[in-house]
Structure formats: structure tokens, C-alpha cells
Amino acid sequence: MSKTFKSKKYGDLQVPDNFAELSEAEQQEILRNAIEIKNKNVVPMSNLEYAQGLLDQGVQGLSLGFSDEIGAGVGAGFDSLFSDKKFSDAFDERVTNERNRYKAFSETNPGAALTANIVGSLAPVAASMLLTPFTGGTSSSVAAAQTAKILSNPLLAGNIVKPGAGLLSKTFEAGKLGTVQGAAAGAGYSEGDVTDKAVGGGVGGALGLGLGAASPTVLTGAGKLFGNLIPKKSSNFTPDEVKAMELVSQQFAKDEIPLEQVINKIIKNVSADKLEGKTPVEILADYGGDAVKRKLRGINIRVPGMNIGEDLIERTTGTVEQKAANLSAGDSPNIQSTRIADSLKSSAEKSMNNKKISLEAGIDDIVSAVDDKLDPLYKSAFAKNKNITNLQVYRFLDKDPILKKAYKDAIEFYNQKLVARGQNPAEIPQLKELLTKKDGKIVDVKEYLPLEFLDLIKRAADQKTFAKIRDNSIDKQMANPRRTIANNFRNLLKDSVEGDEYVNALNQAADSFALQDAFNLGAKFHKPSATAKAFENQFSKFGTDVEKDAFRIGVFQEIMKDINRIGDSQDLVKKIFNSPDLRQKLSIMFGDDTAARDQFVNKLTREANIAKTNNQVSGGSNSAEKLFDADEISQSISDFLVAGTAPTSSAGIRSEFNLFKAANNILFNPLEKASRNAGNVLLEKNPAKQFQIIELMKQLQREQLLRDARLNKIATGSIRTGVNQTPNQMNDFLNTMK
């Protein structure tokens, strides 16, 4: 009789049944003979077979122990297609053969097999490390990006670090990665049936969870031990301020907002404010996203003594004390309604054709501004036409009492103009004395009159009619015949002059009636009941630029009334400008002046963002401050581990001090100092200081990216190797126990 003796190095050896009863010397002799017999029966392995064995083990490590099943599945598929074998039978047969081949190589070359398995398991991590320069967001290589995406799969290299992640988040992600890889490896290396694989997967998942969850804390603690050897760049900020900026930079990273983009926004806003004579009111939190604003909200709740809410209100609706102080100083408060109104005025005036017309102007102001603009043309026309010889002009004056009265008023106006220019009054005869009649008909005039005087007759007639409309002496219907008479007289003048200047000036001008109508139409079409299409149609009907300006003034004055009516609401942008029709109307109003339009749109966007910051910081749930506490607690865990593993080192002493300080904060002032420092960073309003903060934050983010990259590669490598080898070693151990 003989029995099988299990040898870890040589496998199964045949020995006598009474082997255990023999002396130690006899046992050793029998074993030596059995080994010699076994070695004689072993066929030497060729280089090709050795290379194949190494490759098998490497692929087994890469696939978390599933390469035998994968290979068997492919082969069994061919067997079932080209032979009479069932797929299940072919699969089982091939799996058995693959495992025997792997086992034989492992028993013959245990060291090489283990090394190849580990190398295979680390291959994705190594590839991910090589791709690190291409995966930082700056590479345009599609292939590198796709490869990085594949390697981020939890079953390959995985990833435990997200932008802006704290220690708590890293621990959670590492635990997930370890669980997934551990469960896969546990099932992959289990050689039994489905039940055995399920048990192996459960054990592997539990081991992977523990290994993964522990790795970020351990590696962060180790990083602190060596981090003190790296020289730090000096800055103008205290260590507490730097720590606060590091915390804030993590929030910007979570929001995936590049700090270069923040710098560009600050520069753009400062330039825009200079155009309007304003000072920037954006705080640093305005340039962040939800994570940044939630952080400020958490600080607002945690440290009520900072009066963050009051500071934010002063930027939007304003406080009573703030408005009272501005009123006493004779200033307008720097609040949202004032800023929007000022920006509207500044931008709208840039879009006016006549830059001398103010948005607060009335019709008389517009007429004056137009006359000033056209004055060179009028002067040239008046100089060329000192004597109008067309007798029809003088005959027309005698047809209507309106023109007769206007003639008398024009004499007074004309002499006033001459005196104002330093000239002597002119001897203009009365109309009866001017006209020479025969048989009741005008046959001549005693003297020809200048164009400048005759032009004043039309203006005097319009002024009388316009005044009667204003004081309700007549209505528009009664005024129309009077306007027609005056216009016909001017048309006669246009046909009686030399040169093009007078005609050109009149083509660019409009009388008071036309300007008033345009102004009223602007107020009418501003209303929500008028569509943007109707608005555009009406705007395009105006024949002169000055009428378009009057229309603009009517629109803008109505918007100003809306602003004043709603008052100092921090939702002013939403309440007034959150209408697609109004936005389209404003776009039509600005016309080709894209710079003026963009200036106003930028202001609205900024104010809407400021209001959003106020709403998010002042309202919502209290999860933000809980997250703040969680980050602080996870940092304390790291300090605790460093202090425990190296209590006498410089890093350990520093960690012990941090723990003492944290305990002191918890007992006497819970995290207020850290919160206050972070709050001061997020509330910073001075653009120059904001630039300094962001530059330091950029440096801190670069350093954090490097630390995260190292942590990710080391942690994923250790997790993958650990979860691969633990089930494998457990199988070997269980086999030796059989």
C-alpha cells in the first residue's frame, strides 16, 4: 500500500502506507527517492512553454482571475459549433485543462508565477501612470483620452480621487473600488462551482473594502511624513489663510471651474465697471458654482457673528442704515436697482444716434439736440439763400390765419437770434406791408426775405399747434389740418432754395409732432401686450434717426418706471428682464451697437449671479456646514494615524498639535476659526486681493493634483495587488489543508 504525501514545493509524492511510523532518517530517504522519481517523469519545460506560462499568469492577474473562464468560453464556443460537444461540457473541460496548466506552471515556477501575476495586475495602473500627463485636461489626444476613460473602469485601474475631494470622499471611493475589485478577484480565483464563487466573491469584496477604505488615510498620513521635506513657496498669507484658501480651491475644483476663467471674469468686470464709474461688488464666491456657494452658506450658519447675510444684502436690496447714510451724504446707494438703472442709462445712451440726447429728455430737448446736430447744414443753407424769390412762397403765407400769426411771431424770434449772435435786428416788414396786391391778388413783394426767417414761420406755426395739444385746447384730430398747412409751406420752401443743404437737414430732422408720436409709440410697444415682432415692425417704419431715438427714449423711460415701481428687489433682473419678448425688444433697440448691448447684458448677468449667491447663501438646507465638519473630522483621523504611527517625529508632533487644537475648538469654539478664515476668503471684494488669492489657489491646486495623482496610483496599485493575491493565496492555503 502507498499513500500520497503533499509537498508544497513538489506536489503529490508517493510514499509507503506506514510512512508515519518510520524514523525521520527513513522518511527523508523515501522522500528523496520519491522526488527523484517525480523529477525523472517531468518533461523539461521549453522556453516557449515558459513564456506561455508567464503570459498566462500575467493575463490571470490582469483579468482578476477570470482569464481561464474567458479563454475556456471562447474555445467552448468553437467546440460547440464544429463538434458534437455541448457548450457546457466543452466549457467545463477547457476550464479544467486551463487551471491544470496554470497550476502546473505555478508549482514548477512559484516565484515567476507570482511575479507575473502581480505584474499583470499592476499593468493597468502602470498604463494609467504613463498617461497622467495626458489626463490632466490639457491634452487634445483623442486616443489618450479614450484610453484614460477605459483605465478608469473599476475592474482595471480605477480612480479614487475626484476634483476637490476631501479625505472622507477619497476613503469612500477607495472603499467602493476595493469592494468591486475584491469581489471580482474573489470570484475569479475561486475554483469551485457557482456557490464557491459566490462565497469567494463575498470574502474578496469584504477584504477589498477594508483594504481600499484604509489606503487613503494611511497614504495621506505617510504623505505628511515626507511632505515636510519639500520646500514651500512663501506667500503674503498666514498659514491659517493658506489653509482656508486650500479649502476654497477644493470647492472651485468640485465645481470644475478653472481659476484662469475666474481671472478673466474679474478683469472683464473691472473694465466694465470703469466705463460706468462704478466699483466692483462681486465677492469671490460669485465666481464659483454650487459647491462654492454652499460652502459660504455653511459658514454663514456656523459663524453668525460674521454678519455674512447683512454684507450680502448691502449688495442687492440694501439695508435701511446703508440707504440712510447714502441719503445723508447725497449719494445713490450702491445696490442692485441703482446699478441696473445706471447701466441701462449708460448703455442706452451709447445706442442713440444723437449722442447729445439724454434718456431723461423730453420732446423739446430732443428738438434742440437735433437742431444742434444739424446746425452746420442749416447755416450753410441760410448763407446760400439770403433772398427767396419764389412768389408762390409769399402767396401761400396769405392763405391761412395760422401762417399769418406765425409770420408775426417769426419776426420776434428772428431778431432774437440775430441779437444773440451779436448782430443788429433786421427790419422785417409786416405781412400786409410786404405783399403788393392788384385786384386782390399778390403780384409782387416789396423785398425778398431770407430762408432763415421763412423757416422760422413753419417752426412758429408748429410750436403754437403743439402747445395747444399739450394744454388740451385742441385734440390731435383738430391739429392735423394745422400741421398739414405748415408742412406744405415747408415743402414749398424746399423747392425754392439753392443747394442741397436745406433738403438734407430736413430729411434728417422731424417736427415736434413726429417726435412726440415716436416717443408715445415707444412707451406703448414696450408693454408686454406688444409682441417683439410688432415692436420691430413699428421701429422700422420711422423714416429718420431722430424719430428712432425718440422711440428709444419712450421705451427706456418705461423700463426705468418699472425699476422704480418694483423697488429694491434682489430679484429685479428676474422680475423685469426675464421675458424673451423684452430681451428681443432690447436687442432691436440697441441695433448695430453690439458693444452697448453686450455691456448691458453683462450687467444683467452679473446682477443675476449676485442675486443667486445671496439666495443660496441665505436659504436652503444645512447640509453645507455638515460637509464642512466632515472634512475637518476626516483630517483629524489622518492626524490621529500619523500621531499614532510616528509620535516622536516632526510630522507626528505636528499632528498631535493639530489634534489638540481641534479638541480645543470643539470644546470652546467649534471650528469657528477655520470657518471664519474660509468665509473671509469667499467674501473678498477687492479685485487686487482676489487676484492674489486666486494665484495662490492655482498653486495649491497644482500641488493637490500631484498629490492626488500619487495617491491614486499608489492606492489603486496596492488595492489591485492585494485583492488579486489574497484569494489566490487563500486557495493555496486551503489546498494544503486538504
ABEGO torsion letter per residue (X at the ends): XBBBBBBAAAEBBBBBAAAAABBAAAAAAAAAAAAAAAAAABBBBBAAAAAAAAAAAAAAAAAGGAAAAAAAAAAAAAAAAABABBAAAAAAAAAAAAAAAAAAAAAABAAAAAAAAAAAAAAAAAAAAAAAAAAAGABABAAAAAAAAAAABAABAEBABBBGBBAAAAAAAAAAAAAAAAAAAAAAABABBAAAAAAAAAAAAAAAAAAAAAAAAAAAAAAAAAAAABBBBBBABBAAAAAAAAAAAAAAAAAGBBAAAAAAAAAAAAAAAAAAGBBBABBAAAABBAAAAAAAAAAAAABAAAGAAAAAAAABAEBAAAAAAAAAAGBBBBBAAAAAAAAAAAAAAAABABAABBAABBAAAAAAAAAAAAAAAAAAAAAABABBABAAAAAAAAABAAAAAAAAAAAAAAAAAAAAAGBBBBBBBBAAAABBBBGGBBABBABBBBAAAAAAAAAAAAAAAAAAAAAGABBAAAAAAAAAAAAAAAAAAAAABBEAAAAAAAAABBBAAAAAAAAAAAAAAABAABBAAAAAAAAAABABAAAAAAAAAAAAAAAAAAAAAAEBBAAAAAAAAABAAAAAAAAAAAEABAAAAAAAAAAAAAAAAAAAAAAAAABEBAAAAAAAAAAAAAAAAAAAAAAAABAABAAAAAAAAAAAAAAAAAAABBGAAAAAAAAAAAABABAAAAAAAAAAAAAAAAAAAAAAAAAAAAAAAAAAAAAAAAAAAAAAAAAAAX
